[in-house]
Amino acid sequence: MKRWHILSTLALALCLAFCASGALAASSERVYDPAGLFTTAEKAEIRSAIADFQQATKLDFVVLTNKDEQASDSQQKIADDYYDQGGFGLDSDHSGALFYIDMYNRQEYLSTTGAMIDYLTDERVNNALDVGYTSLHTGDYAQAVLNVLAKVKSYVKAGIPEGQYRYDVVTGQMLTARHRVLTGTEMLIGGAFCLLIGLIFMAVVKSRYQLKGSTYHYDYTDNAKVDLTESSDDYLRTTVTRVPKGPPPGSNGGFGGGGSGVHMGGGGMSHGGGGRGF
């Protein structure tokens, strides 16, 4: 009976370990191919490329394919919702991108979330779709994914571009200030200027409070006592700051080069991105 109890305990432990490993594998999956566009070897290659991308950028990347009609849902909604519901992303902002290949409508769509919105401006999204277009059109779907992934990686490594900002694609309202990138020379000059100001401030304070002679003694026990006799709070005024609404987006999808158009996904998260036919 004792031996049977031990064997049962071991079997239960092995079962739990197997289930845990299965759940971990499922949570780490980033290639979803219901359309059957990739071979087993191609899936492995894409997974490896995504793992390298995650390691290098600390951002996420997901691939989704489809070959069936999806009622009235747009490629944008499908991509955004799949990313939100999948709980993807490696940080608290779920930063990453999802590349969606819709074979029924022959559309490609690149959805961005979190910090990826800032890295991939509208122009960069279009450029990333460009590098996948030819391979999609010729039926080399795995290569299309790898090309898009490589392009996105190059943009992340290059950093957020000068003048980048977010705007609401519906109202045209500018949501963030333009991103300012300091050059190496500007940072060096700024650091030297701050150091100079600090040294001047220290010298002024030291000269004002420097004690004359060496025999002076400050009796802190008698002079450090404070008696608070009265206290009052007086309300003065309330200040309201109003931010003017930005102009409507132009023909290039924003207020000029470097903009990232954003919209609200079904899960309540902000997304950027874009798509086209192939």
N, C-alpha and C positions, 0 to 999 in steps of 0.2 A: 504493500500500500504506500509506504514511504517512497519507494522508487518510482511508483506511478505518479505521485504528487510532484516529485522533482522533474520528471519528464514533462508533465503538463505545464509546469511553471516555465521550463525552458522553451517549450513550443509556443506558449503565449508571448514570451519575450521576443522570440524570433519573428512572430507574426507582427507585433507592434513595430519592431525595427524595420521590417519590410514595408509596412504601411507608411511609416515616417519617411523612408527613403523615397517611396513613390510620390508622396506629397511634395517633397523637396524637388524632385525632378520635374514635377508638373509646374511648380511655381517658377522654376528657372527656364522654362520653355519660352522661346521667343520667335519661333517659326511655326505659323499656323497655315496649313496648306490644304483646305478642304477641296480646292479646285484640282489638286493633284498635278501641279505644274512642275514640281521638283522631284528628281530622283533621290534615292536614299543618300547617295554620295553628295549630291548638291545640297541637300539639307544639312549634312554634316559640315560642309564647307561654309555655308551661310552662318550656321551656329558658331563656328570657330571665329569667323570674321566679326560677328556681333560681340563675342566674348572679348576679343582684342579691343574692339571699340569701347566697350564698357570699362575695361581696365585703363585705357588711355585717356578717356574723357570724363569718367564718372557719371556719364549720362546713359540713358537707355535707348534701345532701338528694337522695334518689333516689326515683323513681316506678316501680313494677312492676305490671303487670296480667296476668291469666290468665283463661282461659275453659274450661280443660280440667280433668278430674278428676285430682287429684294423689295417688293411692293413699291411704296412711294418714297422710301428712305434714300437720301442722297449719299454719294460716296463720302462726303464730309461727315455726315451724321454717323454713318456706319463706322468710319475710322475713329472718330472722336469717342463714340460710346464704347467701342471695343477696348480702346486704351483705358478709359476710365473704369469700366467694369472689371477689367483684368487686373487692376491694381498695380500697373507697371510703374517704373520709375525707381531710381536708386536713392533719391533724397526725399525730403519732406514735401517738396513741390512737385514730385512725380515727373521730374524733368526728363524729356526724351522725345522720340519721334516714332510714328507708325507709318510704314509704307504699305499702302493697300493697292492690290491689283484686282480689278473687277473685270473678269473675262466676259460676263454677260453683256455689259455695256461697253467693253473695251475702254476702260478708264483707269488711269493711275492717279492716286491721291497721296499726298504726304502731309500728315497731321503732326503738329508740334505742340508741346506742353511744357509749362514751367520755364526754366532757363533756356530751353531750346528755342522758344519763341524769339528770344533776343539774339541768339546766334544766327538763326535762319530768318532773315528779312524776306520780304516778298520777292525781291530780286534773287536772293540766294535759293529760295524754294524753287523758283522757275528754272534756275540753272541746274539744280539737283535733278529736277524732272527731265531736263534736256538730256542728261547723260544716261538716263534709263530708257529714253524713248526709242532709240534705234534698236536696242536689243529686244525690247518688248514687241516692237513692230515685226521683227524677224522671228520671234518665237523663242529667243534665248532668255527665258525669264529669270533664271538663276543669275546670269551675268548682269541683267538689268538691276537686280537687287544689290549685287556687289558693287556695281558702278555708283548707284545712289548712295549706298552706305559709305563708300570711299569719299565721295564728294562732301557728304555731311560731315564726315570726320575732319576733312581738310578745313572746312569752315569753322568748326569748333576749335581746332588747333590755332587757327588764325585769330580767334577772339571776336568779341562783339565789335562790329564795325563802327567807325566814327560817324556820329550823327544818328545812330539807331534810335528809334522810339516806337512806342505802341500806339495804335489808334483803333477805335471802334469801327468795324467795317459797315455797321448799320447806320450810325449817326455821323460818322466822320470825325468824332471828337478825339482830340489828341489826349492819350491817357497817361503818358510819361514824358518827361523832358528828354531832349536829345542826349544820347550818350557821348560824353566827352572823353577822348583818349589823349592822355598826356604823353608827349615824346620823352625820350631819355634826357634830352637837353633841358626841357621844361622842368622835369622832376629834379634834375641836378641844381638848376638855378633856384627853384622853390625851396629845396632843402637847405641850400647855402643861405638864402634870405632868412628862413626861419631860425637857423642857427645864429645868424648875426643879431636878429631881434632879441633872441633869448639871452645872448651874452650882454647886450646893451641893458636889458631889463635887470639882469643880475648885478651889473656894475652900478646902476643907479640905486637899486635897493640897498646894496652893501654900503655905498657912500653915505646914504641918508641915515642909516641905522648903526653905523660904526661908532662904537663908544670911544670917547676921548680919554686917554690915560688908562692905567691898569689897576687903579685902586678903587674904582667904582663898584659898588655892590648893590644889586637890586633886591629889595626885601619883598619877595613874591608872596610870602605868607600874610603880610599885612595889606598888600596892594591887589591881591587876586580875588578879593571878596566882592561879589556883585549882589545888590539887593534890587529885585524887580518890584517896583511899586505900582506900576500901572501898565496895562496892555489893552490895545483896541485894534479891530480890523475895520477898515473903511472901504466900502464898495465904491469904485470909481466909475468904471464904464465897461461895456462889452463891445468887442471889435469883431466885425464880420467881414471876411475876405471872400470876394466872389471871383471865380476863375472864368474868363470868357470862353465860350464855346469855339472850338477850332473850326476852320473852314472845311467844307465838304471835300472828300478825297478827289484827287484829280484822275486823269485817265490812266495813270500808271498805278493806281490803287492806293495812293496815300498823299502825304504832303510833300513829296519829293523823294529822292533816293534814300534808301536806308530804313524805310518804314516797315513795321511788322503789323499787318492787320490781324485783329483778334476778334473772336466771337465766343459766346457762351455755349458750352456743350450741354448735352442732356443731363449729365451728372453734376452740373453746377460748376465745372472747372473751365477756365479760359483756355482757348486753343487758337493756334495760328495754323497756317498751311495753305495748300492750294492743290489743284489737280487739272488734268487735261485728258483728252482722248488719245489713243494710239492705234 
